[in-house]
Amino acid sequence: MWSPGFRNSSSFDVRLDNPFLVEGLKEFSGPYSTMIEVPWIYRDSQKLGDVEHLIQNFRSFICQLEEVDPRKLKHDEKLSFWINVHNALVMHAFLAYGIPQNNVKRVFLLLKAAYNVGGYTISADTIQSSILGCRMSRPGQWLRILLPSRSKFKTGDERQAFAIERQEPLLHFALCSGSHSDPAVRVYTPKRVFQELEVAKEEYIRATMGMRKDQKILLPKIVESFAKDSGLSQTGTIEMIQKSLPDSLRKGVKKCLQGKPCKSIIIWIPHSFTFRYLVSKELVR
């Protein structure tokens, strides 16, 4: 999905001490510091020719989705399956259509990009809204009004059985649409999906939280969305954040809290839609 020759580039071993460019963030990005950063996707014919065999293998794998029946999957199996399909679909769309140059085209890409899964055309937007029930951040309030998405399938739609059984707020830390603020791309497995989602949450929080000199805590909008879907209060959110941090940083959070209400110390960082992928090294070696 990235430039051929990338594996031989010195950037493969670059350490990302502050992958999300968070103000006040020091050297505590955790596992995110070893992620591979993909800032662009090249689509010229010569470079694509160098990886044509990989693309063909990927397409062959995707064609097999038509034979899958998601209705037969259990809840944890659906979770891992649809997370992986969603993330692969969006990456595939960027490779096929290029990186949209504006927010309108970016939203339309999510609506346009689709796979045949179990005999049905399933778009990335459908996976987010109707199957997983986890709407990701969209650029521009007016775009959300102009292009609303259905939250559920209509009564009688056979695809209703594709959806997960209950809401999973942790999905906010797993779904990636190629935005700078999105979590890293990982492969999720049915047997360990809940443990893997918890790890994804903790590592994302550790990499994106910042503490300013004025004792304000900076957190990304994804954490705010997770907190809302989980029914967490501001106090509950801070407690959850502390559990994801090493002891030295927990002390810093407690210092920020001294004599102050939780809501007064949190600053929510706007979601950045600039193109960028973070990928685990295990997926590209």
Long-range contacts (C-beta under 8 A, 24 or more apart in sequence): 1-38, 1-41, 1-91, 1-92, 1-94, 1-95, 1-277, 2-38, 2-40, 2-41, 2-42, 2-277, 3-40, 3-41, 3-42, 3-47, 4-42, 4-47, 4-50, 4-51, 5-50, 6-38, 6-284, 7-284, 7-285, 11-37, 12-36, 12-284, 16-278, 19-207, 19-278, 20-180, 20-181, 20-207, 20-208, 20-220, 22-208, 22-209, 22-210, 22-218, 22-269, 23-210, 23-212, 23-218, 24-210, 24-211, 24-212, 24-213, 24-218, 25-209, 25-210, 28-206, 28-245, 28-246, 28-248, 28-249, 29-206, 29-207, 30-203, 30-206, 30-207, 31-203, 31-207, 32-184, 32-203, 32-204, 32-206, 32-207, 32-278, 33-207, 34-281, 35-184, 35-278, 35-279, 35-280, 35-281, 36-278, 36-279, 36-280, 36-281, 36-284, 37-276, 37-277, 37-278, 38-276, 38-277, 38-278, 38-279, 39-275, 39-276, 40-99, 40-275, 41-94, 41-95, 41-98, 41-99, 43-95, 43-98, 55-95, 58-92, 62-88, 62-92, 62-115, 65-115, 65-116, 65-117, 65-118, 66-116, 66-117, 66-118, 66-119, 67-118, 68-117, 68-118, 69-118, 70-117, 70-118, 70-161, 70-162, 71-118, 71-158, 71-161, 71-162, 74-190, 75-164, 75-165, 75-166, 76-190, 76-191, 76-193, 76-194, 77-190, 78-131, 78-162, 78-163, 78-164, 78-165, 79-132, 79-164, 79-168, 79-171, 79-188, 79-190, 79-193, 79-197, 80-188, 80-189, 80-190, 80-193, 81-190, 82-127, 82-131, 82-132, 82-162, 82-164, 83-132, 83-171, 83-174, 83-175, 83-188, 83-193, 84-187, 84-188, 85-115, 85-117, 85-122, 85-127, 86-124, 86-127, 86-128, 86-132, 86-175, 87-174, 87-175, 87-176, 87-185, 89-113, 89-114, 89-115, 89-123, 89-124, 89-127, 90-124, 90-176, 90-177, 90-178, 91-178, 91-185, 91-277, 93-124, 94-178, 94-275, 99-178, 99-275, 103-139, 103-140, 103-143, 103-273, 104-143, 106-139, 106-273, 107-138, 107-139, 107-143, 107-147, 108-147, 110-177, 111-147, 117-162, 118-162, 120-158, 120-159, 120-162, 122-159, 122-162, 124-177, 125-149, 126-159, 128-175, 130-159, 130-163, 131-159, 131-162, 131-163, 131-164, 132-163, 132-164, 132-168, 132-171, 132-175, 133-163, 133-164, 133-167, 134-167, 134-168, 134-169, 134-171, 134-172, 134-175, 134-229, 136-172, 136-175, 136-177, 136-182, 137-179, 137-181, 137-221, 137-222, 137-225, 137-271, 137-273, 139-273, 167-229, 168-197, 169-226, 169-229, 169-230, 170-194, 170-197, 170-198, 170-200, 170-201, 170-226, 171-197, 172-222, 172-223, 172-225, 172-226, 172-229, 173-197, 173-200, 173-201, 173-204, 173-222, 173-226, 174-200, 176-277, 178-275, 178-276, 178-277, 179-271, 179-272, 179-273, 179-274, 179-275, 179-276, 180-272, 180-273, 180-274, 180-275, 180-276, 181-208, 181-220, 181-221, 181-222, 181-269, 181-271, 181-272, 181-273, 182-222, 182-276, 182-277, 182-278, 183-222, 183-278, 184-278, 184-279, 184-280, 185-277, 185-278, 185-279, 185-280, 185-283, 186-280, 186-283, 187-283, 201-226, 201-244, 202-243, 202-244, 205-241, 205-244, 205-245, 206-244, 206-245, 206-246, 208-269, 209-241, 209-244, 209-245, 209-249, 211-249, 211-252, 211-253, 211-256, 212-267, 215-255, 215-256, 215-260, 215-265, 216-256, 216-265, 216-266, 216-267, 217-241, 217-253, 217-256, 217-265, 217-266, 217-267, 218-267, 218-269, 219-266, 219-267, 219-268, 219-269, 220-268, 220-269, 220-271, 221-268, 221-269, 221-270, 221-271, 222-271, 224-268, 233-262, 234-261, 234-262, 234-263, 234-266, 235-262, 237-262, 237-266, 238-262, 238-266
